[in-house]
Amino acid sequence: MKILDWYILKRYLFTFFMMLLLFIPIGITVNLAEKIDRILENEVPFEEVAAYYFDFTIYFATLLFPLFLFLSVIWFTSKLANNTEIVAFLSSGVSFSRFLRPYLIGASIVAFLALMLGMYWAPVASKGFNEFTYKYLKNTKVTESQHIYRQINDHEYIYVSNFDIKTKKGNNFTLEHFEGNTLAYKIHASAIRFVEKDSSYNLTNYNLRIIGEDEDQLIFERKKDTIFSFDLQDLTPPKYVAETLTYNELTTFIAREEVRGSSNINRYRVVQYKKWSLPVSVFILTIIAVAVSSIKRRGGMGVNLAFGIVIAMIYVFFDKVFGVMAEQSNFSPLLAVWFPNIVFGALAIYLLYNAKR
């Protein structure tokens, strides 16, 4: 690599990581100011608070990753343009494509980090972040976990009217076991609680009805501890489950849910596809940022930053809207996740063509 490549690459990576270091403390401060009353009220140990904000840092960085990248590239490229450094580079015989090369090298490094972040680090952080939130910061039950009805294998179906992640407890639990098309037995309980210590379930007002040819057999127990073939993931909110699984775990989980005929497959697919779309967006946003900010403008850096903020907000808007569409309807999750990249990829090609001219 030549001096020009190292110069731009160092500015690219330094500005991006400095942007993260500047904005993440702001995000932590705002979140702490909002949650401090609940934390003090519940007398949360300092170690758990520290672990929560470490997870929050990764969660926050993943959420706003494209915005940070886009603004950082516009920031330092605009400074190069205002100092006429880009004019000097291009006047020396360097083509615009050659000038773009260190940006793409930097984008490759950041894209790899985004890939690792989305597939392995963010799910672990998301799990800790959500567990702390449901344990200490939530006042009400999670509405997403109401009326869960799932097929857990070829013979059994479960239903629970609601499930609270904070207490790991649900109400109105039912399990139905079929042999062929015939109901063999049915279990009902007014409450079900997951016992984490031995991965068992505690049932309140346990009722077992065994279907006989002539008459049914009824068994009632006030309290019963038992083990089922399903796990806690089958009772938790769909998006919460998907966000806390690494890519390999999520792929296995989706395959299992497809066999069960789950109605939440689109939610899981959106999370899965976003793990691949985020690294690709790094290249697209880098090219757009360079094409927009490499020209010295009358308004200076402020015009480029204003334009960059608008573009970034539109990108985030598209990403959120189409993601919700796929989760709440039959809209293709693959198209929903990749649509912003397709649109902004076309915009990147157009802007790059005009910038070269």
C-alpha positions in Angstrom: 0.0 0.0 0.0 1.2 3.5 -0.8 1.3 6.6 1.4 -2.1 7.7 0.0 -3.8 4.4 1.0 -2.4 4.4 4.5 -3.3 8.1 5.0 -7.0 7.6 4.0 -7.3 4.2 5.7 -6.1 5.4 9.0 -8.4 8.4 8.8 -11.3 6.1 7.9 -10.9 3.7 10.8 -9.8 6.4 13.3 -12.9 8.6 12.6 -15.3 5.7 12.7 -14.1 4.4 16.1 -13.9 7.9 17.5 -17.5 8.4 16.4 -18.5 5.2 18.3 -16.5 6.3 21.4 -18.2 9.8 21.3 -21.8 8.6 20.9 -21.9 5.5 23.0 -21.3 7.4 26.3 -24.1 9.7 25.3 -26.4 6.8 24.7 -25.4 5.2 28.1 -25.9 8.6 29.9 -29.4 9.0 28.4 -30.4 5.4 29.2 -29.0 5.6 32.7 -30.9 8.9 33.4 -34.1 7.2 32.2 -33.6 3.9 34.1 -31.8 5.1 37.3 -35.0 5.2 39.4 -35.8 1.5 38.6 -32.2 0.5 39.2 -32.1 2.2 42.6 -35.6 0.9 43.5 -34.7 -2.7 42.9 -31.2 -2.3 44.6 -29.4 -3.8 41.6 -25.8 -4.9 42.4 -23.1 -2.7 40.7 -21.7 -5.8 39.0 -25.0 -6.5 37.2 -25.4 -2.8 36.2 -21.8 -2.8 34.8 -22.5 -6.0 32.8 -25.8 -4.5 31.6 -24.1 -1.4 30.2 -21.4 -3.4 28.6 -24.1 -5.4 26.8 -25.9 -2.1 26.1 -22.8 -0.7 24.4 -22.7 -3.6 21.9 -26.5 -3.5 21.5 -26.5 0.2 20.9 -23.5 0.1 18.5 -25.2 -2.7 16.4 -28.4 -0.7 16.3 -26.8 2.5 14.9 -23.8 0.9 13.1 -24.8 2.3 9.6 -25.5 5.8 10.9 -22.1 6.0 12.7 -20.2 4.7 9.7 -21.9 7.0 7.2 -21.4 10.2 9.2 -17.8 9.4 10.0 -16.9 8.9 6.3 -18.7 12.1 5.4 -17.0 13.9 8.2 -13.4 13.2 7.3 -13.9 13.1 3.5 -15.5 16.6 3.7 -12.4 17.8 5.7 -10.2 16.4 2.9 -12.2 18.2 0.3 -12.3 21.5 2.2 -8.5 21.4 2.6 -8.3 20.7 -1.2 -6.4 17.5 -0.5 -8.7 15.5 -2.8 -8.0 18.0 -5.6 -4.3 17.5 -5.1 -4.7 13.7 -5.1 -6.7 13.7 -8.4 -4.5 16.3 -10.0 -1.5 14.1 -9.5 -2.9 11.6 -11.9 -4.8 9.4 -9.4 -8.1 8.2 -10.9 -11.3 8.5 -8.7 -11.5 4.6 -8.7 -7.9 4.5 -7.4 -8.7 7.2 -4.8 -11.7 5.0 -3.7 -9.5 1.9 -3.0 -8.4 2.6 0.6 -12.1 3.4 1.4 -13.1 -0.1 0.2 -10.2 -1.6 2.2 -11.5 0.1 5.3 -15.0 -0.9 4.5 -13.9 -4.5 4.2 -12.4 -4.3 7.7 -15.5 -2.7 9.2 -17.8 -5.2 7.3 -15.9 -8.1 8.8 -16.3 -6.6 12.3 -20.0 -6.1 11.5 -20.4 -9.7 10.4 -18.8 -11.0 13.6 -20.8 -8.6 15.7 -24.1 -9.6 14.2 -23.5 -13.4 14.1 -21.7 -14.0 17.5 -21.2 -10.9 19.8 -24.5 -9.1 19.5 -26.7 -12.1 20.3 -24.8 -12.7 23.5 -25.0 -9.0 24.4 -28.7 -8.9 23.4 -29.4 -11.9 25.8 -27.8 -10.1 28.7 -29.5 -6.8 27.8 -33.0 -8.3 27.6 -32.6 -10.5 30.7 -31.6 -7.4 32.8 -34.4 -5.4 31.2 -37.1 -8.0 32.0 -35.7 -8.7 35.4 -35.3 -5.2 36.8 -36.8 -2.6 34.4 -40.1 -4.0 33.1 -43.3 -3.3 35.1 -45.7 -5.2 33.0 -45.8 -8.6 31.2 -44.5 -8.8 27.7 -47.4 -8.4 25.4 -45.6 -10.3 22.6 -45.8 -13.5 24.6 -49.6 -13.6 24.9 -51.6 -16.5 23.4 -48.7 -18.8 22.4 -49.8 -21.9 20.5 -47.1 -24.1 19.0 -46.5 -27.6 17.7 -43.4 -28.9 19.5 -43.1 -32.2 17.7 -45.1 -34.6 15.5 -47.5 -35.6 18.4 -47.7 -32.6 20.8 -49.1 -29.1 20.8 -48.8 -26.5 23.6 -50.7 -23.4 24.5 -50.2 -20.7 27.1 -52.3 -17.6 27.5 -49.3 -15.4 28.5 -45.7 -15.8 29.6 -43.6 -13.4 31.7 -39.9 -13.4 30.9 -39.1 -11.6 34.2 -40.6 -14.4 36.4 -40.4 -17.2 33.8 -44.0 -17.9 34.6 -47.1 -18.4 32.4 -50.8 -18.9 32.9 -53.4 -21.3 31.5 -51.0 -23.9 30.1 -52.3 -26.7 28.0 -50.5 -29.7 26.3 -52.2 -32.0 23.9 -50.7 -35.3 22.8 -52.0 -37.0 19.6 -51.6 -40.5 18.2 -52.3 -40.0 14.6 -55.5 -37.9 14.5 -56.7 -39.1 17.9 -56.2 -37.2 21.1 -54.4 -39.6 23.6 -54.2 -37.3 26.6 -54.4 -33.7 27.6 -52.5 -31.8 30.4 -53.9 -28.5 31.8 -52.5 -26.3 34.5 -53.6 -22.9 35.8 -49.9 -21.8 36.0 -46.5 -23.0 34.7 -43.1 -21.9 35.9 -39.7 -22.7 34.5 -37.2 -23.9 37.2 -33.8 -22.9 35.8 -31.8 -25.0 38.3 -32.8 -28.4 36.9 -34.6 -27.2 33.7 -37.9 -28.6 34.9 -41.4 -27.1 35.1 -43.5 -26.5 38.1 -47.3 -26.8 37.4 -50.1 -25.4 39.6 -53.5 -27.1 39.6 -52.2 -29.9 37.4 -55.0 -31.8 35.5 -54.3 -34.9 33.3 -57.0 -36.4 31.2 -56.2 -39.7 29.6 -58.6 -40.5 26.8 -60.0 -44.1 27.0 -62.2 -46.1 24.7 -65.1 -46.2 27.1 -64.3 -43.5 29.7 -61.6 -41.0 30.4 -59.1 -41.2 33.4 -58.7 -38.0 35.3 -55.7 -37.2 37.5 -55.4 -34.0 39.6 -52.5 -32.7 41.7 -52.3 -29.3 43.4 -48.5 -29.0 42.6 -46.4 -31.1 40.2 -42.8 -30.8 39.0 -42.1 -32.4 35.7 -40.0 -32.3 32.6 -41.3 -31.6 29.1 -39.8 -32.1 25.6 -40.0 -28.4 24.9 -37.7 -25.7 26.3 -38.0 -22.1 27.5 -37.5 -20.7 24.0 -40.9 -22.1 23.0 -42.5 -19.9 25.6 -40.6 -16.6 25.0 -41.4 -13.8 22.7 -40.4 -14.6 19.1 -38.1 -11.6 18.4 -36.5 -11.9 21.8 -35.6 -15.5 21.1 -34.1 -14.7 17.6 -32.0 -11.8 18.8 -30.3 -13.9 21.5 -29.2 -16.8 19.2 -25.9 -16.9 17.3 -26.2 -17.5 13.5 -25.7 -21.3 13.7 -28.1 -21.6 16.6 -30.7 -19.4 14.8 -30.4 -21.4 11.6 -31.1 -24.7 13.6 -33.9 -23.0 15.5 -35.6 -21.8 12.3 -35.4 -25.2 10.7 -37.0 -26.7 13.8 -39.8 -24.0 13.8 -40.5 -24.6 10.2 -41.1 -28.3 10.9 -43.4 -27.3 13.7 -45.4 -24.9 11.4 -44.6 -21.8 13.5 -46.4 -18.6 12.6 -43.4 -16.5 13.5 -41.0 -17.7 10.9 -40.9 -14.3 9.2 -39.7 -12.7 12.4 -36.9 -15.1 12.7 -35.9 -14.8 9.0 -35.7 -11.0 9.3 -33.2 -11.3 12.1 -31.3 -14.0 10.2 -31.0 -12.0 6.9 -30.0 -8.8 8.7 -26.8 -10.5 9.9 -25.7 -10.6 6.2 -27.3 -7.4 5.0 -25.5 -5.2 7.5 -21.9 -5.9 6.3 -23.0 -5.3 2.7 -24.5 -2.0 3.7 -21.1 -0.9 4.9 -19.8 -0.9 1.3 -22.9 0.9 -0.1 -22.9 3.6 2.5 -19.2 4.1 2.2 -19.4 4.7 -1.6 -22.4 7.1 -1.2 -20.6 9.0 1.6 -17.4 9.4 -0.5 -19.3 10.4 -3.7 -21.3 13.0 -1.8 -18.5 14.6 0.3 -15.5 14.4 -2.0 -16.6 17.7 -3.8 -15.8 21.0 -2.1 -19.1 22.9 -1.7 -19.9 26.5 -1.0 -21.6 25.6 2.3 -18.6 23.6 3.5 -18.8 20.5 5.7 -22.2 21.4 7.1 -24.0 20.9 3.8 -22.4 17.4 3.4 -23.3 16.4 7.0 -26.9 17.6 6.6 -27.2 15.6 3.4 -25.6 12.6 5.1 -27.9 12.7 8.1 -31.0 12.8 5.7 -29.7 9.9 3.7 -28.9 7.9 6.8 -32.3 8.5 8.4 -34.0 7.5 5.2 -32.0 4.3 5.2 -32.9 3.5 8.8 -36.5 4.3 8.0 -36.6 1.9 5.1 -34.9 -0.8 7.2 -37.4 -0.5 10.0 -40.5 -0.1 8.0 -39.9 -3.1 5.7 -38.7 -5.2 8.6 -42.0 -4.6 10.4 -43.9 -5.3 7.2 -42.2 -8.7 6.9 -42.8 -9.5 10.6 -46.5 -8.6 10.6 -47.6 -9.8 7.1 -46.8 -12.3 4.4 -44.3 -9.9 2.8 -41.1 -11.7 1.9 -38.5 -11.2 4.7 -35.6 -11.6 2.2 -36.9 -8.8 0.1 -37.8 -6.7 3.1 -34.3 -6.9 4.5 -32.4 -6.4 1.2 -34.7 -3.7 -0.2 -32.9 -0.8 1.4 -29.5 -2.2 0.1 -31.0 -2.6 -3.4 -32.3 1.0 -3.4 -29.3 2.6 -1.9 -27.0 0.4 -4.0 -28.5 1.9 -7.1 -28.1 5.3 -5.6 -24.5 4.6 -4.8 -23.8 3.6 -8.5 -25.5 6.7 -9.8 -23.6 9.0 -7.4 -20.3 7.2 -8.0 -20.7 7.6 -11.8 -21.4 11.4 -11.5 -18.5 11.8 -9.0 -16.1 10.2 -11.5 -17.3 12.6 -14.1 
